[in-house]
Amino acid sequence: VGELIQQVRKCLPYLKPSGGGITCSGGEPLMQPEFCGAIFKAAKEMGLTTVLETTGYARTSNWHLVLPYTDTVLLCTKQAGAEGYRRITGRGNVRRMYAFLKTVAAYQIPIWFRYVVVPGYTDSEDALTGLIRLVKNQPNVERVELLPYHTLGVHKWEMLNLSYPLEGVCRSLHLILWEGP
């Protein structure tokens, strides 16, 4: 942590005037809460902003080590419904994401929902309606991003000799949210 903070201090003349800061992101930064929390705490002490990009899928105790020093949460929202969430993640429990959202709201941290539109997985009317319902129920939403699905990480699966679970899914080039009559 100390070495990283030294590097950040060198950038302060650039970061502070621009309103810049530090983002902790994937894999899953909440799986390293001591590190992420320490980095964020130091950033706050230097007057920098902090952003946590996460799925929220970690132990509750991990959340409380990071969220006190977090200015904005970018939530990688896989699905709003239990069945769809399990299908896209291959495991997991959507209730943990809902609990995380409550905790983020209790800390009064602005949240950006980031939702990857995966053809055949997250692009159905039910899935998008669930996302809308989820977003409407959050008091601290600042932004919702619909991101196109891409295959840039497939080579990582191949390097590990693992079969890619979304093999054959086409990249989403654009999304039509609504078309009038």
C-alpha positions in Angstrom: 0.0 0.0 0.0 2.8 2.4 0.9 4.5 2.1 -2.5 1.3 2.7 -4.3 0.5 5.8 -2.2 4.0 7.2 -2.9 3.2 6.8 -6.7 -0.1 8.5 -6.2 1.5 11.4 -4.3 3.7 12.1 -7.3 0.5 12.6 -9.4 -1.2 14.9 -7.0 -0.4 18.1 -9.0 -2.4 16.6 -11.9 -5.0 14.7 -10.0 -6.2 17.3 -7.5 -7.0 20.2 -10.0 -8.8 17.8 -12.3 -10.9 16.3 -9.6 -9.3 12.9 -10.2 -8.9 10.1 -7.8 -8.5 6.3 -7.4 -10.7 3.5 -8.7 -10.5 0.0 -7.3 -11.9 -2.5 -9.8 -11.8 -6.2 -11.0 -11.5 -9.0 -10.5 -13.5 -8.2 -7.4 -11.9 -5.5 -5.2 -14.1 -6.4 -2.2 -12.2 -9.7 -2.0 -9.2 -7.6 -0.9 -11.0 -5.2 1.5 -8.0 -4.4 3.7 -5.9 -3.3 0.7 -8.8 -1.5 -1.0 -9.9 0.2 2.2 -6.3 1.3 3.0 -5.8 2.8 -0.5 -9.2 4.6 -0.3 -8.5 5.9 3.2 -5.1 7.3 2.0 -6.7 8.8 -1.1 -9.3 10.6 1.0 -6.6 11.9 3.3 -4.9 13.4 0.2 -8.2 15.0 -0.9 -8.8 12.6 -3.8 -12.1 11.0 -4.9 -12.6 7.2 -4.7 -14.6 4.9 -6.9 -15.4 1.2 -6.2 -16.3 -0.9 -9.2 -17.8 -4.1 -7.9 -20.5 -6.8 -8.1 -21.0 -6.4 -4.4 -20.5 -10.1 -4.1 -18.4 -10.4 -1.0 -18.7 -10.8 2.8 -20.7 -8.1 4.5 -17.8 -7.4 6.8 -15.7 -6.6 3.7 -18.1 -3.9 2.6 -17.6 -2.0 5.9 -13.9 -1.9 5.4 -14.2 -0.1 2.1 -17.5 1.8 1.9 -16.6 4.4 4.6 -13.9 5.7 2.2 -15.9 5.4 -1.0 -17.3 8.3 -3.0 -19.1 6.4 -5.8 -20.0 2.8 -6.4 -20.1 1.4 -10.0 -22.2 -1.7 -9.5 -21.7 -4.4 -12.2 -25.3 -5.6 -12.3 -25.6 -9.1 -13.7 -29.3 -9.5 -13.4 -32.1 -8.3 -11.1 -34.0 -11.6 -10.9 -32.7 -14.7 -9.0 -33.0 -17.2 -11.9 -31.3 -14.9 -14.4 -28.6 -13.9 -11.9 -27.8 -17.6 -11.3 -27.8 -18.3 -15.0 -25.4 -15.5 -16.0 -23.1 -15.9 -13.0 -23.2 -19.7 -12.8 -23.7 -19.4 -9.0 -24.5 -16.9 -6.5 -27.4 -15.4 -4.8 -29.0 -12.2 -6.0 -30.0 -11.4 -2.4 -26.4 -10.5 -1.6 -26.5 -7.8 -4.3 -29.7 -6.5 -2.8 -28.2 -6.4 0.6 -25.1 -4.6 -0.8 -27.4 -2.0 -2.3 -29.1 -1.4 1.0 -25.7 -0.9 2.7 -24.5 1.5 0.0 -27.8 3.5 0.4 -27.2 3.5 4.2 -23.8 5.0 3.6 -25.4 7.5 1.2 -23.0 6.7 -1.6 -24.1 7.6 -5.1 -24.3 4.5 -7.3 -24.0 3.9 -11.0 -25.6 0.7 -12.3 -23.5 -0.9 -15.1 -25.5 -3.6 -17.0 -24.0 -5.7 -19.8 -26.5 -6.5 -22.5 -25.7 -10.2 -23.4 -27.9 -11.5 -26.2 -30.1 -14.3 -25.0 -29.1 -13.8 -21.4 -29.8 -10.2 -20.2 -31.7 -8.7 -23.1 -35.2 -10.0 -22.6 -38.1 -7.8 -21.7 -38.3 -9.5 -18.3 -34.6 -8.9 -17.5 -34.8 -5.3 -18.5 -38.0 -4.7 -16.6 -36.3 -6.2 -13.6 -33.4 -3.9 -14.0 -35.8 -0.9 -14.2 -37.6 -2.0 -11.1 -34.3 -2.5 -9.3 -33.0 1.0 -10.3 -36.3 2.7 -9.4 -36.1 1.3 -5.8 -32.7 2.8 -5.1 -32.6 6.3 -3.5 -29.0 7.0 -4.5 -28.8 6.2 -8.3 -26.8 8.7 -10.2 -26.5 6.9 -13.5 -27.4 3.7 -15.4 -25.2 2.4 -18.2 -26.2 -0.3 -20.7 -22.9 -1.8 -21.9 -22.5 -3.9 -25.1 -21.4 -7.5 -24.6 -18.0 -8.2 -26.2 -15.6 -11.1 -26.4 -12.3 -9.4 -25.5 -11.7 -11.8 -22.6 -12.2 -15.1 -24.4 -8.4 -15.5 -24.9 -7.9 -15.6 -21.2 -10.3 -18.7 -20.9 -8.4 -20.3 -23.8 -5.0 -19.7 -22.2 -6.3 -21.5 -19.1 -7.7 -24.3 -21.2 -11.2 -23.6 -19.9 -14.3 -23.7 -22.0 -15.9 -20.3 -22.4 -19.4 -20.4 -20.9 -20.8 -17.9 -23.4 -19.4 -19.6 -26.5 -21.4 -18.7 -29.6 -23.0 -15.6 -28.1 -22.8 -12.7 -30.6 -21.4 -9.4 -29.5 -24.1 -6.8 -29.0 -23.5 -3.9 -31.3 -26.3 -1.7 -30.2 -29.5 -1.8 -28.2 -32.9 -0.4 -29.1 -34.6 0.4 -25.8 -37.8 1.6 -27.2 -39.3 2.3 -30.6 -42.4 4.3 -31.0 -45.4 3.2 -33.1 
